Amino acid sequence: MKNNLYNYKILFAASASRLFKKLPNNIQKDVLLKLKQLVSVEHSLDTKKLEGYPNFFRLKCGKYRVVYEPIHNKIIIYVLYLGHRREIYKEFKNYFK
């Protein structure tokens, strides 16, 4: 995905916010840094569209993944879910059944 998300605001879903607060502080800092880089014009990050979810993407943050939806008409990056790469996709699928 090309990085055309400059000036987008980052919002967390309530569930993503709760998960974020449970992460260790160093992981929280990494996630926030990657999200800030996502919305800056100067960085190209490893993002990928999620199969089966036409508007959802994942962002790699070390061993963690952030699932987000860009809402272009409102200039928002909406963080839906996050977690360790080992568990996130199974948990995400169960959460969004």
C-alpha positions as CSV (number, residue, x, y, z in Angstrom):
1,M,0.0,0.0,0.0
2,K,1.4,3.4,-0.9
3,N,1.7,5.8,2.0
4,N,-0.8,8.5,1.1
5,L,-2.1,8.7,4.7
6,Y,-0.4,12.0,5.6
7,N,-2.4,14.0,8.2
8,Y,-4.6,11.1,9.1
9,K,-5.7,10.9,12.7
10,I,-5.2,7.6,14.6
11,L,-8.1,6.3,16.6
12,F,-8.3,3.1,18.6
13,A,-11.4,1.0,18.9
14,A,-12.3,0.3,22.5
15,S,-11.2,-3.3,22.3
16,A,-7.9,-2.3,20.7
17,S,-7.3,0.4,23.4
18,R,-7.8,-2.2,26.1
19,L,-5.3,-4.6,24.3
20,F,-2.8,-1.8,23.8
21,K,-2.9,-0.9,27.5
22,K,-2.0,-4.5,28.4
23,L,1.2,-4.5,26.3
24,P,4.6,-3.8,27.9
25,N,5.7,-0.2,27.8
26,N,8.4,-0.8,25.2
27,I,6.0,-2.5,22.9
28,Q,3.5,0.3,23.3
29,K,6.2,2.8,22.3
30,D,7.1,0.7,19.2
31,V,3.4,0.4,18.1
32,L,2.9,4.2,18.5
33,L,6.1,4.9,16.6
34,K,5.0,2.6,13.7
35,L,1.5,4.2,13.6
36,K,3.0,7.7,13.5
37,Q,5.3,6.6,10.7
38,L,2.3,5.2,8.9
39,V,0.7,8.6,8.7
40,S,3.9,10.4,7.8
41,V,4.9,10.9,4.1
42,E,8.5,10.0,4.7
43,H,8.2,6.4,5.7
44,S,7.1,3.3,3.8
45,L,6.1,0.5,6.1
46,D,5.4,-3.2,5.7
47,T,1.6,-3.1,5.4
48,K,-0.6,-5.7,3.8
49,K,-4.3,-6.1,3.1
50,L,-6.0,-8.9,5.1
51,E,-7.5,-11.7,3.1
52,G,-11.3,-11.8,3.5
53,Y,-11.5,-8.3,4.8
54,P,-11.5,-5.8,1.9
55,N,-10.8,-2.7,4.0
56,F,-8.6,-4.0,6.7
57,F,-4.8,-3.9,6.7
58,R,-2.1,-5.2,9.0
59,L,1.0,-3.3,10.1
60,K,4.1,-5.1,11.4
61,C,5.6,-3.9,14.7
62,G,8.3,-6.3,15.5
63,K,6.7,-9.5,16.8
64,Y,3.3,-7.7,17.1
65,R,0.7,-6.9,14.5
66,V,-1.8,-4.0,14.3
67,V,-5.0,-4.5,12.3
68,Y,-6.4,-1.2,11.1
69,E,-8.8,0.3,8.7
70,P,-8.1,3.5,6.8
71,I,-11.3,5.6,6.6
72,H,-10.4,8.0,3.8
73,N,-13.5,10.1,3.8
74,K,-12.9,11.0,7.5
75,I,-9.1,11.1,7.3
76,I,-8.8,8.4,10.1
77,I,-6.6,5.3,10.7
78,Y,-8.9,3.2,12.9
79,V,-7.0,0.6,14.9
80,L,-9.2,-2.4,15.3
81,Y,-7.1,-5.0,16.9
82,L,-3.5,-5.7,17.9
83,G,-1.5,-8.5,19.5
84,H,1.4,-10.9,19.1
85,R,1.9,-12.3,15.7
86,R,1.5,-15.9,17.0
87,E,-2.1,-15.3,18.1
88,I,-3.5,-12.2,16.5
89,Y,-5.0,-13.7,13.3
90,K,-6.9,-16.4,15.1
91,E,-8.1,-14.0,17.7
92,F,-9.0,-11.4,15.1
93,K,-11.1,-13.9,13.1
94,N,-12.9,-15.0,16.3
95,Y,-13.5,-11.3,17.2
96,F,-14.9,-10.3,13.8
97,K,-17.1,-13.3,13.0
